């Protein structure tokens, strides 16, 4: 299964004088302001949704599938400053999706009485550098 989700973030300081171009209409639609264009996705998260909400409704079942033996991938894509790193890595105040996934993986393995081999990888790629 492939899910396509969008997380709309608040404007950052350098953008505050610009008009907001998009807004969330509901949990699946984004509307381009000043037009009638609407884009529909599997899930849309607004500025009010925190990382835990994103994780629960988008990533939790992916990690559960992985624990059940399926190969899985969580992939983020977007332009610079769109919030990918903030969502995936989090901050001191709020754990990101990667941290929540790792916690869930190890918790699930710990609960299972059978011995398991866990092979996981993480790659963060941006224009300036790779993190492996």
Beta strands, then each sheet from edge to edge (+ up, - down):
strand 1: 5-7
strand 2: 22-24
strand 3: 29-32
strand 4: 38-40
strand 5: 43-45
strand 6: 124-125
strand 7: 130-131
sheet 1: 1+ 5+
sheet 2: 2+ 3- 4+
sheet 3: 6+ 7-
end
